[in-house]
Amino acid sequence: MNVIKNFVSVAILSCFLVGCGSSKAPLSAQGEKEVLVPCSGVEFVSTPDFMRASDMAISTSLSLSKKKALLSAKSKLASNIKSTIKKVADDYYVSYQKEEMEDSKRRFEDMTRTIVDQQLSNVRIICDKTTKADDGMYRSYVAVEMSLSELMSKLNAKISMDDKDDLDFNYDKFKELFEKRVATTK
């Protein structure tokens, strides 16, 4: 009987020492503070209408920090678009079991890379904030977007009627797959 009492006492004491039912935050969250990063968050995520990207840069020069942040955000945007187009092209060309599928797919991907690179000059800055720390460093935050409908119409215009036959390209089918892919990558 004493053994059971001692066991229950030890269990209760252990609960109090360890924090049984404690409302304290876990140890990993103690001392942490939420950081609000300018030009980021839900309103800067890609949508079915716009592909978006954001980034930041640090420099002792205000203009250099802004240039670096913009260049980095544009680079991320281009990478995201190219990656999405590659995935959509994979899905699109797999649905057409053609003998020359690989060559056609490669030509199409090359064409879309060229178009994306050209369209980067049409990127719109949707957020631009800069801070200066006590150490004299500038921190620039930038978010950019590119219209997907404009990108798709440029793609369609770039592919001539002859190329459409060679590539076995159906713009409407590709656009549908592209929009689905963008909608699922949020």
Helices and strands as residue ranges (DSSP letters): H 2-18, G 27-29, G 42-44, E 50-59, H 62-94, H 101-119, G 120-122, E 124-132, E 138-147, H 148-158, H 161-167, H 171-184
